[in-house]
Each structure stands twice: as structure tokens, then as C-alpha cells.
Amino acid sequence: MAAASSASSRVSVTSAPARVAARSRDAAIDHLRIVLTVLVILHHGAIAYGGSGGWYWREQPDASSLVLVMFNAVNQSYFMGFFFLLAGYFTPAAYERKGAARFLGERVVRLGIPLLVFFFLLNPLTIALARTSEGHPFWSGWWQMIQLREWGPGPLWFAEALLIFALAYAGWRALARRGANAVQALPRFVSLFLIALALGATSFLVRLWLPVGQTALWLQLGYFPCYIFLFAAGCAASRARLLERVSLAECQPWLVVTGLALLTLPIVILTRFGQGGFEGGWNLNALYYAFWDPLVAWGVILGLLWSARNFANKATPLTAWLAANAYGAFILHAPILVACSVAARAWALPPLPKFLVVGALASGLSFVAGAAFRAIPGARRIL
């Protein structure tokens, strides 16, 4: 993220931080979580109709839409990193309030159980739903996919990564033997710019080994330099509540940088820098994409933090309901989105309008499904 959080310049450090108290619900951050969850659903929906990336089902496997490719590229630059930033932001308080054993135990319940359910049941189910578009039966197809061990975390790779990060944080705290140092102010523009360049260079090097689209243990490590930084930045920003103090003056230079970076995207997609893919390798396209990611992300994240704090800082009954069911919607959206996409394949609509209709329908149904599952006794401990 930019934003916020990082660790350094203009920072003052306290040697003995006080215990972090539990926080009440923050409407601005809840609203951001809702928006990010819907963006995840729309991001995957866009792939089905010509966007970039991998997904369970595409209406036309070879179709490509410049608008949807750009939509996916911009989303990818910041939205999962923003999730990691927010997860890190609430980690120190949870750790200090609960202690290491209870903190890790609750993470295993809230992250591990959904991960296992998706891995062994919902991933085969989603594949079976996608195969119905080719005339395969659903129920027997689901059982067949389980027998064939078509297992995987799907979008729940995020839960897998958070489990790893939680273990790493607990291990670091055990080694440090005292609370984390407190960052008291957002780093200056130059510091964040240099961090972005360092992360871009690191991402470029990682993608030489594991290009975007390829995974190790189901994780696209080509994106993880930024994810690791943002999670750590969220942790560092927690005590001084820096994500709640982003000012317009701190946003403005980043909005300019991000705007300029965004303007280059359609030009580069259409013209390219000679041979070579954006996914990775010794070529200018891969170099451009690696640096483009954090330069876009910093401005978008800072801008969203400032905007939410100033224009969306009060909960309504609807947004409170949506926030409560956002995690369930995230977990369940894959089979729901695929089912909606397959059901809509015969609609006589161009790809973009169909993407909007199916994306809106799947988003709404995912939140409803999340609410339904939270109504099951004991499920709220997980969802």
C-alpha cells in the first residue's frame, strides 16, 4: 500500500508499547472491506468475459477485451494487497489481546476451516458446475471431481497466505519478546516512492523464477513482495492507527503518480515493448509491469483510505449487514459466480453488459449465501 504503513522515514519509535485494546467496529474500514469483496467477485467475473487471469470458466476461452483486461490489471495492482494491509492492521491488537496460543488457534479456525472446506469440497463443486456447460451432469460430476482429487484452494489461497503470515508474526513476536515498535507517521512521498521501486525490482526478480500465473503451493509468489510488505506495513501502522489518519496532502502526490501510471497502461497493452510477456522474464514488458503494480497501488490505496474516512465513515443497516457477511461472500463466491455465468451463457448480450449483470447478480447472491451460512449454529465463530 502504500499507504500507509510502511515502516520508515519520519517514524518515531517507542521502546515499550502499551497493550493494544480491542477496537470497536470502524465503519470506514468496513465499507472498504465491502468494496474490496465485491471487486474480488467482479474481478473473477471479468475473466469469464475476456479479462486477464485464470478462472474456472470462460464463456469464450480465447476472447479478450481491452476494457476488462485493464479492469483486471488495475484491480490486481492493489485489491489483494489492500486486504493484506487491513489484515496486518488488526493483527497486533488481536495478538496482544488474546496471547499467542489463542491468537493462532482462532486463526486456524477462521482461516483453516474455510480453506479445508473449499480445498476438498467447494473446489471440486465449482469445477463440476463449470463442466455442466459442456453437458456433464452436476451431482455425479461433483463426486467424480472429488474422486479425481481435483482439489485446490481457489480464491482461498488468501486464507492460506494469512495463516502463514499469522504464524510468521507470532514467531517474530516470540523472538522479539516484546511489542512491536510503533510507527508514528506515514513515511514521506520520497520514502514510499523508493519502497515502491525496491518492491518493483524484487517482484521482477521473483518473476524470473516464477512468472505471474504460475504458483508454488498454490500461491502466485510473483505478487508476494508487495503482499508481504503491505501485511508488515499494516502491523507497523496499527498502534498509531495510521490508516485512519491519512490526509489529502499525503494522498495528492500519489494520486498524480498513479494517474500517470494508469495512462500508460492502454498504450503499453496496445503497442507493447517488443517481444516478451508481462508475466515475467528478461524483457521490458515484464519490467514495466513489475514497477507499474506498486506505483498504481500506493495511490489507489491511499486515496481509498482518505475517501472512506471522509465520505463513508458512518454505518447504515445495509452496510452493517454487508460487512458482517463479507467474509462469507468471499469464501462462497466462486461456485455462485460460476453457476451464474454458466446459466447466463445463452443470454443474447455482448460481453461487457453480460459481465455487469452477472457480476451484480453473483455479488448479491454471495452476500445472501454468506448470511445464510452465518445463521447456522456455531458458524459465526468462523464467518
Sequence and secondary structure as in RCSB ss.txt:
>XXXX:A:sequence
MAAASSASSRVSVTSAPARVAARSRDAAIDHLRIVLTVLVILHHGAIAYGGSGGWYWREQPDASSLVLVMFNAVN
QSYFMGFFFLLAGYFTPAAYERKGAARFLGERVVRLGIPLLVFFFLLNPLTIALARTSEGHPFWSGWWQMIQLRE
WGPGPLWFAEALLIFALAYAGWRALARRGANAVQALPRFVSLFLIALALGATSFLVRLWLPVGQTALWLQLGYFP
CYIFLFAAGCAASRARLLERVSLAECQPWLVVTGLALLTLPIVILTRFGQGGFEGGWNLNALYYAFWDPLVAWGV
ILGLLWSARNFANKATPLTAWLAANAYGAFILHAPILVACSVAARAWALPPLPKFLVVGALASGLSFVAGAAFRA
IPGARRIL
>XXXX:A:secstr
  TTT   SS    SS          HHHHHHHHHHHHHHHHHHHHHHTT SS  S  SSTT   HHHHHHHHHH
HHHHHHHHHHHHHHTHHHHHHHHHHHHHHHHHIIIIIHHHHHIIIIIHHHHHHHHHGGGT  SHHHHHHHHHTT 
   GGGHHHHHHHHHHHHHHHHHHHH S      S   HHHHHHHHHHHHHHHHHHHHHS TT  BTTB GGGHH
HHHHHHHHHHHHTTTTGGG   HHHHHHHHHHHHHHHHHHHHHHHH SSS  TTSSSSHHHHHHHHHHHHHHHHH
HHHHHHHHHHHS S  HHHHHHHHTHHHHHHHHHHHHHHHHHHTTTS   HHHHHHHHHHHHHHHHHHHHHHHHT
STTGGGT 
